[in-house]
């Protein structure tokens, strides 16, 4: 499926999905999507994906075809202007690195409990501040698996998605240390170098096989040990996305 550009809308009055379509149309990126038939219907879900560009959240929302409450870095909620955009997209800012993630998990649990979709980039912020290739994939953090296994719903799906850039522009936009103005607790902002900005020109979104999380899996979570099953689920999703990246990049 290819996403067709939509007419321009008024961003301030748009819902998150319409705003995502508008941002992609404005950027003139060519987007193709495969695997939409794998998406669960009318069910809360946790979307996990590789992450290299600020375009990823609206791109995934448009590809999935429903609003997704994406986790975003704490500093983005502190920058005037940028804060307005992430609020309009319905993003859930992470807590500051030195505060733990209790408040974020509480908001994400509430969203899932209300039947919404929550999006997590399990590689963390590192791929966003270091130049990487489209097939790059860092080790996943396990937080999304714990979130899915503890969510207050009878059943949900973890949906792994691969974003594959076939053509892109990569610029350097701001010294990393300048960003410490907005988040002094972030270690990544204490290093030298510039923050890269990947802007897709032609990109493919591949939706992988969902992982069903139900009462049986949660029983294993309690009996097997929370970290053991979270690690297993995290590795399963990482392997699925790695396979999709290989399919798309080669």
C-alpha positions as CSV (number, residue, x, y, z in Angstrom):
1,X,0.0,0.0,0.0
2,X,1.2,3.5,-0.8
3,X,0.1,6.4,1.4
4,X,-1.4,9.2,-0.8
5,X,-0.7,12.8,0.2
6,X,-3.8,14.4,1.8
7,X,-5.0,18.0,1.4
8,X,-3.5,20.4,3.9
9,X,-5.3,20.8,7.2
10,X,-5.1,23.2,10.1
11,X,-2.6,21.6,12.4
12,X,-3.9,23.3,15.6
13,X,-7.4,21.7,15.1
14,X,-6.3,18.3,13.7
15,X,-6.5,15.1,15.6
16,X,-3.2,13.1,15.9
17,X,-3.8,10.9,12.9
18,X,-4.8,13.8,10.6
19,X,-1.8,15.8,11.9
20,X,0.5,12.9,11.1
21,X,-0.9,12.7,7.5
22,X,-0.4,16.5,7.2
23,X,3.2,16.4,8.4
24,X,4.1,13.6,5.9
25,X,2.3,15.4,3.1
26,X,4.2,18.6,4.0
27,X,7.6,16.7,3.9
28,X,6.7,15.2,0.5
29,X,8.1,11.8,1.6
30,X,7.2,8.8,-0.5
31,X,5.8,6.1,1.9
32,X,4.9,2.5,1.2
33,X,3.5,0.1,3.8
34,X,3.3,-3.7,3.9
35,X,1.7,-6.0,6.5
36,X,-1.3,-3.9,7.5
37,X,-3.4,-7.0,7.5
38,X,-1.5,-8.2,10.5
39,X,-2.7,-5.4,12.7
40,X,-5.2,-6.3,15.4
41,X,-8.6,-4.7,15.1
42,X,-10.3,-2.8,17.9
43,X,-7.7,-3.8,20.5
44,X,-5.1,-2.0,22.7
45,X,-1.6,-2.6,21.4
46,X,2.0,-1.7,22.1
47,X,3.9,-0.7,18.9
48,X,7.7,-1.1,18.9
49,X,10.0,0.0,16.1
50,X,13.5,1.0,15.2
51,X,14.1,4.7,15.5
52,X,16.4,7.1,13.6
53,X,14.3,10.2,12.7
54,X,11.9,12.7,14.3
55,X,9.5,11.7,11.4
56,X,9.1,8.2,12.9
57,X,6.1,8.8,15.1
58,X,3.9,10.4,12.5
59,X,5.1,7.9,9.9
60,X,4.1,5.0,12.0
61,X,0.8,6.5,13.0
62,X,-0.1,7.0,9.4
63,X,1.0,3.5,8.4
64,X,-1.0,1.9,11.2
65,X,-4.0,4.0,10.6
66,X,-4.9,5.0,14.1
67,X,-3.7,7.3,16.8
68,X,-0.7,6.0,18.7
69,X,0.6,7.5,22.0
70,X,4.3,7.5,21.3
71,X,6.9,7.8,24.1
72,X,9.2,10.7,23.5
73,X,12.3,12.0,25.2
74,X,11.8,14.2,28.2
75,X,13.6,17.2,26.7
76,X,11.1,17.4,23.9
77,X,8.4,18.4,26.4
78,X,10.6,21.2,27.6
79,X,11.3,22.9,24.2
80,X,8.8,25.7,23.3
81,X,7.2,24.9,19.9
82,X,8.4,21.3,19.9
83,X,6.3,20.8,23.0
84,X,3.2,21.9,21.2
85,X,3.8,19.5,18.3
86,X,4.3,16.4,20.6
87,X,1.2,17.4,22.6
88,X,-0.8,17.7,19.4
89,X,0.4,14.2,18.3
90,X,-0.6,12.8,21.7
91,X,2.9,11.8,22.7
92,X,3.8,10.6,26.2
93,X,7.0,12.3,27.4
94,X,9.3,10.1,29.3
95,X,10.4,11.2,32.8
96,X,13.8,12.8,33.2
97,X,16.6,10.1,33.2
98,X,17.3,10.7,36.9
99,X,13.6,10.4,38.0
100,X,12.8,6.8,36.9
101,X,9.8,6.2,34.7
102,X,7.0,5.8,37.2
103,X,4.9,8.7,35.9
104,X,5.4,7.6,32.3
105,X,4.3,4.1,33.0
106,X,1.2,5.3,34.9
107,X,0.1,7.4,31.9
108,X,0.9,4.6,29.4
109,X,-1.0,2.0,31.5
110,X,-4.0,4.4,31.6
111,X,-3.9,4.8,27.8
112,X,-3.8,1.0,27.2
113,X,-6.6,0.5,29.8
114,X,-8.7,2.8,27.7
115,X,-8.1,0.8,24.6
116,X,-5.5,3.0,23.0
117,X,-2.3,2.2,21.2
118,X,1.0,3.1,22.9
119,X,4.3,3.3,20.9
120,X,7.8,2.7,22.2
121,X,11.2,3.0,20.6
122,X,13.1,0.3,22.5
123,X,16.5,1.3,21.3
124,X,16.3,4.5,23.4
125,X,17.7,7.9,22.4
126,X,21.1,6.7,21.2
127,X,20.3,6.2,17.5
128,X,18.8,9.7,17.4
129,X,22.0,11.4,18.5
130,X,24.6,9.3,16.6
131,X,24.6,8.9,12.8
132,X,23.5,5.4,11.9
133,X,22.7,3.4,8.7
134,X,19.1,2.4,7.8
135,X,19.8,-1.2,8.7
136,X,21.2,-0.4,12.1
137,X,19.5,-1.9,15.2
138,X,20.7,-1.4,18.7
139,X,19.9,-3.7,21.6
140,X,16.3,-3.3,22.9
141,X,15.5,-2.1,26.4
142,X,12.8,-4.3,28.1
143,X,10.5,-1.6,29.4
144,X,7.9,-2.1,26.6
145,X,7.6,-5.8,27.5
146,X,7.0,-5.0,31.2
147,X,4.4,-2.4,30.1
148,X,2.5,-4.9,27.9
149,X,2.6,-7.6,30.5
150,X,1.3,-5.3,33.3
151,X,-1.3,-3.4,31.4
152,X,-4.8,-3.5,33.0
153,X,-6.5,-5.1,30.0
154,X,-7.6,-8.6,29.3
155,X,-5.6,-8.9,26.1
156,X,-3.4,-6.8,23.9
157,X,-0.8,-7.2,21.1
158,X,2.8,-6.1,20.8
159,X,3.3,-5.1,17.2
160,X,6.9,-5.0,15.9
161,X,7.4,-2.6,12.9
162,X,10.5,-1.9,10.8
163,X,11.2,1.5,9.2
164,X,13.4,1.2,6.2
165,X,14.8,4.4,4.6
166,X,15.6,3.9,0.9
167,X,16.5,7.6,0.4
168,X,17.1,10.2,3.0
169,X,18.9,13.5,3.9
170,X,21.1,13.6,7.0
171,X,22.0,17.0,8.4
172,X,23.6,18.2,11.6
173,X,21.3,20.6,13.4
174,X,22.5,21.5,16.9
175,X,25.4,20.8,19.2
176,X,24.4,18.0,21.6
177,X,25.6,20.0,24.6
178,X,23.1,22.8,23.8
179,X,20.3,20.4,24.5
180,X,21.4,20.1,28.1
181,X,19.7,23.5,28.6
182,X,16.4,21.6,28.4
183,X,17.5,18.4,30.1
184,X,20.7,18.6,32.2
185,X,20.2,15.1,33.5
186,X,20.6,13.4,30.1
187,X,24.2,11.8,29.7
188,X,23.9,11.9,25.9
189,X,23.8,15.7,26.1
190,X,27.1,15.9,27.9
191,X,29.2,14.8,25.0
192,X,30.7,16.7,22.1
193,X,29.4,16.5,18.5
194,X,26.2,17.5,16.8
195,X,22.7,16.2,16.9
196,X,21.9,14.6,13.4
197,X,18.5,15.0,11.8
198,X,17.4,12.3,9.4
199,X,14.7,13.3,7.0
200,X,13.2,10.6,4.9
201,X,12.6,11.1,1.2
202,X,11.6,7.5,0.3
203,X,10.7,5.1,3.1
204,X,9.1,1.7,3.6
205,X,7.2,0.5,6.7
206,X,7.0,-3.3,7.3
207,X,4.6,-4.5,9.9
208,X,5.7,-7.7,11.6
209,X,4.0,-10.6,13.3
210,X,2.2,-9.4,16.5
211,X,2.8,-11.0,19.9
212,X,-0.4,-11.8,21.7
213,X,-0.3,-10.9,25.4
214,X,-3.1,-12.6,27.4
215,X,-3.8,-14.2,30.8
216,X,-1.6,-17.3,29.9
217,X,1.4,-15.2,29.1
218,X,0.9,-13.1,32.2
219,X,0.7,-16.3,34.3
220,X,4.1,-17.2,32.9
221,X,5.3,-13.7,33.7
222,X,4.4,-14.1,37.4
223,X,5.7,-17.7,37.7
224,X,8.8,-17.6,35.5
225,X,10.1,-14.3,36.9
226,X,9.4,-10.9,35.5
227,X,12.8,-10.1,34.0
228,X,13.1,-13.5,32.3
229,X,9.9,-13.3,30.3
230,X,10.4,-9.6,29.5
231,X,13.9,-10.4,28.2
232,X,12.4,-13.2,26.0
233,X,9.7,-10.9,24.6
234,X,12.1,-8.1,24.0
235,X,14.5,-10.4,22.1
236,X,11.6,-11.9,20.1
237,X,10.6,-8.4,18.9
238,X,14.1,-7.3,18.2
239,X,14.7,-10.4,16.1
240,X,11.5,-9.8,14.1
241,X,12.4,-6.2,13.3
242,X,16.0,-7.3,12.4
243,X,14.5,-9.8,10.0
244,X,12.2,-7.2,8.4
245,X,15.1,-4.8,8.1
246,X,17.1,-7.4,6.2
247,X,14.1,-8.0,3.9
248,X,13.8,-4.3,3.1
249,X,17.4,-3.3,2.9
250,X,18.8,-6.1,0.7
